[in-house]
């Protein structure tokens, strides 16, 4: 089912794109790149939730169709980017850098780049500008959301969706606050 065109959502997408691009061109002056990514996450979550809830209420939701559409949308560009990096890396990287690229390609292909990159973060880590697939961290988070969220929406139907969403929100805020506390106490 197609939803009507929403100029307000396109406007939010434009703001998100400007935030991300401005951050990458002027990182010292524009601190809004992550805000842009957050806006994309919210838009994506809103749109997907509407699609899933509409299909569930009509009794036409299919996990197979849902995931097939995600694969059809994401994989062509993802494969092109990973293959291009693989080829460029062969000619442009040192052996240890190429091995790290291989690890990042593997992680990107199963949408866990954010977890791999998180484990690498540290004093002796490779600088981020030498990680051509660094941007896949957000795709990993988004795709994991697409694995879990449809299951939650399908299982709760409309009756418990708000309760479950609020519970997840509260747990998320609690964990985020706890992690901030832990990070501050380590400094």
C-alpha positions as CSV (number, residue, x, y, z in Angstrom):
1,X,0.0,0.0,0.0
2,X,1.3,3.5,-0.9
3,X,0.7,6.3,1.5
4,X,0.0,9.9,0.4
5,X,2.9,12.2,-0.3
6,X,4.0,14.0,2.8
7,X,5.9,17.3,2.1
8,X,6.6,17.7,5.9
9,X,8.6,14.4,5.9
10,X,10.5,15.5,2.8
11,X,11.3,18.8,4.7
12,X,12.6,16.8,7.7
13,X,14.7,14.7,5.3
14,X,16.2,17.9,3.8
15,X,17.0,19.2,7.3
16,X,18.7,15.8,8.1
17,X,20.7,15.8,4.9
18,X,21.9,19.4,5.5
19,X,22.9,18.6,9.1
20,X,24.9,15.5,8.0
21,X,26.6,17.2,5.0
22,X,27.4,20.4,6.9
23,X,28.9,18.4,9.6
24,X,31.2,16.5,7.2
25,X,32.3,19.6,5.4
26,X,32.7,21.8,8.5
27,X,33.1,19.4,11.5
28,X,34.7,22.1,13.6
29,X,31.9,24.6,13.1
30,X,28.8,22.5,12.6
31,X,28.0,20.0,15.3
32,X,24.8,18.5,13.9
33,X,25.7,15.4,12.0
34,X,24.3,13.0,14.6
35,X,21.2,15.1,14.8
36,X,20.7,14.5,11.1
37,X,21.1,10.7,11.6
38,X,18.6,10.8,14.5
39,X,16.1,12.6,12.3
40,X,16.5,9.9,9.7
41,X,16.0,7.2,12.4
42,X,12.8,8.9,13.6
43,X,11.4,9.3,10.1
44,X,12.2,5.7,9.2
45,X,10.7,4.4,12.4
46,X,7.5,6.5,11.9
47,X,7.0,5.4,8.3
48,X,7.7,1.7,8.9
49,X,5.5,1.7,11.9
50,X,2.6,3.1,9.9
51,X,3.2,0.5,7.1
52,X,3.3,-2.4,9.5
53,X,0.4,-1.3,11.7
54,X,-1.7,-0.7,8.5
55,X,-0.9,-4.1,7.1
56,X,-1.5,-5.9,10.5
57,X,-4.9,-4.2,10.9
58,X,-5.9,-5.3,7.4
59,X,-4.6,-8.8,8.1
60,X,-2.2,-8.6,5.1
61,X,1.2,-8.3,6.9
62,X,3.8,-10.7,5.8
63,X,7.3,-10.9,7.3
64,X,8.6,-12.4,4.1
65,X,7.3,-9.5,2.0
66,X,8.5,-7.0,4.5
67,X,12.0,-8.3,4.6
68,X,12.1,-8.9,0.9
69,X,11.3,-5.2,0.3
70,X,14.1,-4.2,2.7
71,X,16.6,-6.4,0.9
72,X,15.5,-5.1,-2.5
73,X,15.9,-1.5,-1.3
74,X,19.1,-1.8,0.7
75,X,21.3,-4.5,-0.9
76,X,22.0,-3.1,-4.4
77,X,23.6,0.1,-3.1
78,X,25.2,-1.7,-0.1
79,X,26.8,-4.3,-2.4
80,X,28.0,-1.7,-4.8
81,X,29.6,0.3,-2.0
82,X,31.3,-2.7,-0.4
83,X,32.5,-4.1,-3.7
84,X,34.0,-0.6,-4.6
85,X,35.7,-0.4,-1.3
86,X,37.0,-3.9,-1.7
87,X,38.5,-3.2,-5.1
88,X,39.9,0.2,-4.1
89,X,41.4,-1.3,-0.9
90,X,43.2,-3.9,-2.9
91,X,45.1,-1.2,-4.7
92,X,45.2,1.5,-2.1
93,X,45.6,-0.1,1.3
94,X,48.5,-1.7,3.2
95,X,47.9,-5.4,4.1
96,X,46.8,-4.7,7.7
97,X,44.5,-2.0,6.5
98,X,43.0,-4.3,3.9
99,X,42.5,-7.0,6.5
100,X,40.6,-4.4,8.6
101,X,38.5,-3.4,5.6
102,X,37.6,-7.1,5.1
103,X,36.4,-7.3,8.7
104,X,34.3,-4.1,8.1
105,X,32.9,-5.5,4.9
106,X,31.9,-8.7,6.7
107,X,30.3,-6.7,9.6
108,X,28.5,-4.4,7.1
109,X,27.1,-7.4,5.2
110,X,25.3,-8.7,8.4
111,X,24.5,-5.2,9.8
112,X,26.7,-5.3,12.9
113,X,29.2,-2.6,11.9
114,X,28.3,-0.4,14.9
115,X,29.2,-3.3,17.2
116,X,32.5,-4.0,15.5
117,X,33.4,-0.3,15.4
118,X,32.4,0.1,19.0
119,X,34.9,-2.6,20.0
120,X,37.6,-1.0,18.0
121,X,37.3,2.5,19.6
122,X,40.3,3.4,21.6
123,X,43.6,5.1,21.7
124,X,45.4,2.8,19.2
125,X,42.4,2.5,16.8
126,X,42.8,3.4,13.1
127,X,41.7,7.0,12.5
128,X,38.1,7.2,11.3
129,X,39.0,8.9,8.1
130,X,40.8,5.7,7.1
131,X,37.6,3.6,7.5
132,X,35.7,3.9,4.3
133,X,32.7,1.9,5.6
134,X,32.4,3.8,8.9
135,X,29.0,5.2,7.7
136,X,27.5,1.7,7.9
137,X,27.2,2.0,11.7
138,X,23.8,3.7,11.3
139,X,22.6,1.1,8.7
140,X,23.4,-1.6,11.3
141,X,21.3,0.0,13.9
142,X,18.5,0.7,11.5
143,X,18.4,-2.9,10.1
144,X,18.5,-4.4,13.6
145,X,15.5,-2.1,14.4
146,X,13.8,-3.6,11.3
147,X,14.4,-7.1,12.6
148,X,13.0,-6.5,16.1
149,X,10.3,-3.8,15.7
150,X,8.0,-5.7,13.2
151,X,8.0,-8.7,15.5
152,X,7.0,-6.4,18.4
153,X,4.3,-4.7,16.4
154,X,2.9,-7.9,15.0
155,X,2.8,-9.7,18.4
156,X,1.3,-6.8,20.3
157,X,-1.2,-5.8,17.7
158,X,-2.8,-2.4,18.4
159,X,-4.0,-3.1,21.9
160,X,-0.6,-3.2,23.6
161,X,1.6,-1.3,21.1
162,X,1.5,1.9,23.1
163,X,2.2,0.2,26.4
164,X,5.1,-1.9,24.9
165,X,6.5,1.2,23.1
166,X,6.4,3.2,26.4
167,X,8.1,0.4,28.3
168,X,10.9,0.2,25.6
169,X,11.2,4.0,25.8
170,X,11.6,4.0,29.6
171,X,14.1,1.1,29.5
172,X,16.1,2.9,26.8
173,X,16.2,6.2,28.7
174,X,17.2,4.3,31.9
175,X,20.0,2.5,30.0
176,X,21.2,5.6,28.3
177,X,21.3,7.5,31.6
178,X,23.1,4.6,33.3
179,X,25.7,4.5,30.5
180,X,26.3,8.3,30.8
181,X,26.8,7.8,34.5
182,X,29.3,5.0,34.0
183,X,31.2,7.0,31.4
184,X,31.3,10.1,33.7
185,X,32.5,8.0,36.7
186,X,35.3,6.5,34.6
187,X,36.7,10.0,33.8
